[in-house]
């Protein structure tokens, strides 16, 4: 594990959404026209992914 980490090959699970998809998801949620569960179904992700995306978006400057 240490050798893989040093070589930059140690990774976790790949993100379900691309950064562009995540940005679009946040825009839809902020518009207030859809619920978080509707957006989750639209993007094919779990509700927790929607909430995490919103949390990341609010932390960004």
BASE-350648 format. One record per residue: residue number from 1; residue in one letter; chain; x, y, z of N, C-alpha, C in turn. Coordinates in steps of 0.2 Angstrom, whole numbers, plus 2048, in hexadecimal, padded with zeros to 3 digits. Atoms other than C-alpha are relative to their C-alpha. Example, Ala and Ser with C-alpha at 12.3 -4.5 7.8 and 13.67 -1.06 7.14 Angstrom:
2
REC num residuo cadena n.u n.v n.w ca.u ca.v ca.w c.u c.v c.w
REC   1       A      A 804 7FA 800  83E  7EA  827 804 806 800
REC   2       S      A 7FC 7FA 7FF  844  7FB  824 7FC 805 803
//
This chain:
61
REC num residuo cadena n.u n.v n.w ca.u ca.v ca.w c.u c.v c.w
REC   1       X      A 804 7FA 800  800  800  800 804 806 800
REC   2       X      A 7FC 7FA 800  80E  80C  804 803 801 7FA
REC   3       X      A 7FC 7FF 806  817  809  7F4 7FB 803 7FB
REC   4       X      A 805 7FD 805  806  80C  7EA 7FF 807 801
REC   5       X      A 801 7F9 7FE  803  81C  7F4 806 804 7FE
REC   6       X      A 7FB 7FC 802  814  822  7F0 801 801 7F9
REC   7       X      A 800 7FF 807  812  81F  7DE 7FA 803 7FD
REC   8       X      A 806 7FC 802  801  828  7DE 7FB 7FB 7FD
REC   9       X      A 804 805 803  7F8  818  7D9 7FA 7FE 805
REC  10       X      A 805 802 7FB  7ED  816  7E9 7FA 805 800
REC  11       X      A 806 7FC 801  7DC  81C  7E6 7FA 7FC 803
REC  12       X      A 806 803 7FE  7CB  819  7ED 7FB 7FF 7FA
REC  13       X      A 805 801 805  7BB  817  7E4 7FF 806 7FB
REC  14       X      A 800 7FA 805  7B9  822  7D4 7F9 803 801
REC  15       X      A 806 7FC 7FF  7AC  830  7D5 7FA 7FE 7FC
REC  16       X      A 806 802 804  79A  82C  7CF 7FF 805 7FB
REC  17       X      A 802 7FB 804  798  83D  7C8 807 804 7FD
REC  18       X      A 7FA 7FB 802  7A4  848  7BD 7FF 807 803
REC  19       X      A 800 7FA 7FE  7A8  859  7C3 7FA 805 7FD
REC  20       X      A 806 7FD 803  79C  860  7B6 7F9 7FE 802
REC  21       X      A 806 802 7FE  78E  855  7BB 7FE 802 807
REC  22       X      A 801 7FD 7F9  791  85A  7CD 7FE 807 800
REC  23       X      A 802 7F9 800  790  86C  7C9 7F9 801 7FD
REC  24       X      A 807 800 802  780  869  7BF 7FB 7FE 805
REC  25       X      A 805 802 7FB  778  860  7CD 7FF 805 806
REC  26       X      A 800 7FB 7FB  77C  86E  7D9 7FC 806 7FE
REC  27       X      A 804 7FA 803  774  87B  7CD 7F9 7FE 800
REC  28       X      A 807 803 800  764  870  7CC 7FE 801 807
REC  29       X      A 803 800 7F9  763  86F  7DF 7FF 807 802
REC  30       X      A 801 7F9 7FE  766  881  7E2 7FA 804 7FD
REC  31       X      A 806 7FD 804  759  886  7D5 7F9 7FE 804
REC  32       X      A 806 801 7FB  74C  87E  7E1 7FA 7FD 7FC
REC  33       X      A 805 803 804  742  876  7D3 7FF 7F8 801
REC  34       X      A 800 807 7FE  746  864  7D8 802 7FE 807
REC  35       X      A 7FE 803 7F9  748  85A  7E8 807 7FD 7FF
REC  36       X      A 7FA 804 801  758  852  7EC 7FF 7F9 7FE
REC  37       X      A 801 807 802  751  841  7EA 7FE 800 7F8
REC  38       X      A 801 800 807  74B  846  7D8 807 801 7FC
REC  39       X      A 7FA 7FF 803  75C  84C  7D4 805 7FA 800
REC  40       X      A 7FC 806 7FF  764  83C  7DB 7FE 7FB 7FB
REC  41       X      A 802 804 805  759  832  7D0 802 802 7F9
REC  42       X      A 7FE 7FD 806  75D  83D  7C1 807 7FE 7FE
REC  43       X      A 7F9 802 801  76F  83A  7C3 802 7F9 801
REC  44       X      A 7FF 807 7FE  76E  828  7C9 805 7FF 805
REC  45       X      A 7FB 801 7FA  777  82B  7D9 7FB 800 807
REC  46       X      A 803 800 7F9  772  829  7EC 7FF 807 802
REC  47       X      A 801 7F9 7FD  76B  838  7F6 806 802 803
REC  48       X      A 7FB 7FD 7FC  77A  839  800 805 803 7FB
REC  49       X      A 7FC 7FD 805  784  83C  7F0 7FE 808 7FF
REC  50       X      A 803 7FA 801  779  84B  7ED 802 805 806
REC  51       X      A 7FF 7FC 7FA  77B  852  7FF 808 801 800
REC  52       X      A 7F9 7FF 800  78E  84F  7FE 803 805 7FA
REC  53       X      A 7FE 7FB 806  78F  859  7ED 7FE 807 802
REC  54       X      A 802 7FA 7FE  785  867  7F5 805 803 805
REC  55       X      A 7FB 7FE 7FB  791  867  804 807 803 7FD
REC  56       X      A 7FA 7FE 803  7A0  868  7F9 800 807 7FC
REC  57       X      A 801 7FA 804  799  876  7EE 7FF 806 805
REC  58       X      A 801 7FA 7FB  795  881  7FE 807 801 803
REC  59       X      A 7FA 7FE 7FD  7A7  87F  804 805 803 7FB
REC  60       X      A 7FB 7FD 805  7AF  885  7F4 7FF 808 800
REC  61       X      A 800 7F8 800  7B3  898  7F3 7FC 803 7FA
//
